[in-house]
Amino acid sequence: MQYKIKMMREKKKMTQEALSEKAGVSRAIISRLESGEEVVTTTETLLKVANALGCKVSEIFSS
């Protein structure tokens, strides 16, 4: 499973730190999700990230 978090974050000109603060999750989690290192996470974390990016959870999944 690959997420489009990095692409969406960069499109909004946000740093990993800014996204982590806005989402209320650690920068390490953001980094691992972006790199594909962490592919198993909670729905709550994905919801927080999606909300911080201003999108739906389904939009952060790569097709």
ZAPALO-588110 format. One record per residue (C-alpha): residue number from 1; x, y, z; residue in three letters. Coordinates in steps of 0.001 Angstrom, whole numbers, plus 524288, in hexadecimal, padded with zeros to 5 digits. Layout:
# ZAPALO-588110
<rec><gudo>NUM</gudo><east>X</east><north>Y</north><up>Z</up><figu>ALA</figu></rec>
...
//
This chain:
# ZAPALO-588110
<rec><gudo>1</gudo><east>80000</east><north>80000</north><up>80000</up><figu>MET</figu></rec>
<rec><gudo>2</gudo><east>8057E</east><north>80D1D</north><up>7FC14</up><figu>GLN</figu></rec>
<rec><gudo>3</gudo><east>7FFEC</east><north>819FE</north><up>8009D</up><figu>TYR</figu></rec>
<rec><gudo>4</gudo><east>7FFC4</east><north>826E9</north><up>7F92B</up><figu>LYS</figu></rec>
<rec><gudo>5</gudo><east>8025D</east><north>82EB5</north><up>80580</up><figu>ILE</figu></rec>
<rec><gudo>6</gudo><east>80F6D</east><north>83448</north><up>800FD</up><figu>LYS</figu></rec>
<rec><gudo>7</gudo><east>80A19</east><north>838D2</north><up>7F3E5</up><figu>MET</figu></rec>
<rec><gudo>8</gudo><east>7FE47</east><north>83F19</north><up>7FA57</up><figu>MET</figu></rec>
<rec><gudo>9</gudo><east>80686</east><north>84559</north><up>80510</up><figu>ARG</figu></rec>
<rec><gudo>10</gudo><east>8102B</east><north>84B10</north><up>7FB51</up><figu>GLU</figu></rec>
<rec><gudo>11</gudo><east>804FD</east><north>85020</north><up>7F2E7</up><figu>LYS</figu></rec>
<rec><gudo>12</gudo><east>8007D</east><north>857DB</north><up>7FECE</up><figu>LYS</figu></rec>
<rec><gudo>13</gudo><east>80E8D</east><north>85C63</north><up>80136</up><figu>LYS</figu></rec>
<rec><gudo>14</gudo><east>80EAF</east><north>85640</north><up>80EB0</up><figu>MET</figu></rec>
<rec><gudo>15</gudo><east>81A41</east><north>8505A</north><up>815B3</up><figu>THR</figu></rec>
<rec><gudo>16</gudo><east>8191F</east><north>8434A</north><up>81C96</up><figu>GLN</figu></rec>
<rec><gudo>17</gudo><east>81A2E</east><north>84AD0</north><up>82951</up><figu>GLU</figu></rec>
<rec><gudo>18</gudo><east>80EE5</east><north>853DE</north><up>825B2</up><figu>ALA</figu></rec>
<rec><gudo>19</gudo><east>80668</east><north>8486B</north><up>82199</up><figu>LEU</figu></rec>
<rec><gudo>20</gudo><east>8097F</east><north>840D8</north><up>82DF3</up><figu>SER</figu></rec>
<rec><gudo>21</gudo><east>805F6</east><north>84C8F</north><up>8366D</up><figu>GLU</figu></rec>
<rec><gudo>22</gudo><east>7F94E</east><north>84F28</north><up>82F19</up><figu>LYS</figu></rec>
<rec><gudo>23</gudo><east>7F57F</east><north>840C1</north><up>82F42</up><figu>ALA</figu></rec>
<rec><gudo>24</gudo><east>7F9A5</east><north>83E56</north><up>83D49</up><figu>GLY</figu></rec>
<rec><gudo>25</gudo><east>80256</east><north>832C0</north><up>839CC</up><figu>VAL</figu></rec>
<rec><gudo>26</gudo><east>8110E</east><north>8318C</north><up>83AAA</up><figu>SER</figu></rec>
<rec><gudo>27</gudo><east>819EF</east><north>835A9</north><up>82F89</up><figu>ARG</figu></rec>
<rec><gudo>28</gudo><east>81FD8</east><north>8280B</north><up>83008</up><figu>ALA</figu></rec>
<rec><gudo>29</gudo><east>812A0</east><north>82216</north><up>82C9B</up><figu>ILE</figu></rec>
<rec><gudo>30</gudo><east>810F5</east><north>82BAF</north><up>82154</up><figu>ILE</figu></rec>
<rec><gudo>31</gudo><east>81E8F</east><north>82837</north><up>81C77</up><figu>SER</figu></rec>
<rec><gudo>32</gudo><east>81C29</east><north>81989</north><up>81D48</up><figu>ARG</figu></rec>
<rec><gudo>33</gudo><east>80EFC</east><north>81A9B</north><up>81671</up><figu>LEU</figu></rec>
<rec><gudo>34</gudo><east>814F6</east><north>822C1</north><up>80B8C</up><figu>GLU</figu></rec>
<rec><gudo>35</gudo><east>82064</east><north>8198B</north><up>8097E</up><figu>SER</figu></rec>
<rec><gudo>36</gudo><east>817CE</east><north>80D77</north><up>809AA</up><figu>GLY</figu></rec>
<rec><gudo>37</gudo><east>81F6F</east><north>80862</north><up>8155A</up><figu>GLU</figu></rec>
<rec><gudo>38</gudo><east>81307</east><north>80867</north><up>81D88</up><figu>GLU</figu></rec>
<rec><gudo>39</gudo><east>8079F</east><north>802B5</north><up>81625</up><figu>VAL</figu></rec>
<rec><gudo>40</gudo><east>7FF2E</east><north>7FE8A</north><up>8218E</up><figu>VAL</figu></rec>
<rec><gudo>41</gudo><east>7F93C</east><north>809A7</north><up>82940</up><figu>THR</figu></rec>
<rec><gudo>42</gudo><east>7EC8B</east><north>80CEA</north><up>82FE2</up><figu>THR</figu></rec>
<rec><gudo>43</gudo><east>7E0B5</east><north>812C1</north><up>82959</up><figu>THR</figu></rec>
<rec><gudo>44</gudo><east>7E170</east><north>81DA0</north><up>8336B</up><figu>GLU</figu></rec>
<rec><gudo>45</gudo><east>7EF3E</east><north>82156</north><up>82EFF</up><figu>THR</figu></rec>
<rec><gudo>46</gudo><east>7EB56</east><north>8213B</north><up>820AA</up><figu>LEU</figu></rec>
<rec><gudo>47</gudo><east>7DF6B</east><north>82987</north><up>823E2</up><figu>LEU</figu></rec>
<rec><gudo>48</gudo><east>7E7C6</east><north>83373</north><up>82B2A</up><figu>LYS</figu></rec>
<rec><gudo>49</gudo><east>7F160</east><north>8344E</north><up>81FCA</up><figu>VAL</figu></rec>
<rec><gudo>50</gudo><east>7E684</east><north>83576</north><up>815C0</up><figu>ALA</figu></rec>
<rec><gudo>51</gudo><east>7DFD1</east><north>84036</north><up>81D9C</up><figu>ASN</figu></rec>
<rec><gudo>52</gudo><east>7ECB4</east><north>84796</north><up>81ED5</up><figu>ALA</figu></rec>
<rec><gudo>53</gudo><east>7EE63</east><north>8468D</north><up>81017</up><figu>LEU</figu></rec>
<rec><gudo>54</gudo><east>7E05C</east><north>84ABC</north><up>80DB5</up><figu>GLY</figu></rec>
<rec><gudo>55</gudo><east>7DC65</east><north>83E51</north><up>806C6</up><figu>CYS</figu></rec>
<rec><gudo>56</gudo><east>7D541</east><north>83175</north><up>808B1</up><figu>LYS</figu></rec>
<rec><gudo>57</gudo><east>7DC65</east><north>82579</north><up>80DA5</up><figu>VAL</figu></rec>
<rec><gudo>58</gudo><east>7D9B5</east><north>81E86</north><up>800C6</up><figu>SER</figu></rec>
<rec><gudo>59</gudo><east>7E147</east><north>8291F</north><up>7F989</up><figu>GLU</figu></rec>
<rec><gudo>60</gudo><east>7EE26</east><north>82602</north><up>80057</up><figu>ILE</figu></rec>
<rec><gudo>61</gudo><east>7EEB1</east><north>8182B</north><up>7FB0E</up><figu>PHE</figu></rec>
<rec><gudo>62</gudo><east>7F648</east><north>81598</north><up>7EE8C</up><figu>SER</figu></rec>
<rec><gudo>63</gudo><east>7EEC8</east><north>80E62</north><up>7E424</up><figu>SER</figu></rec>
//
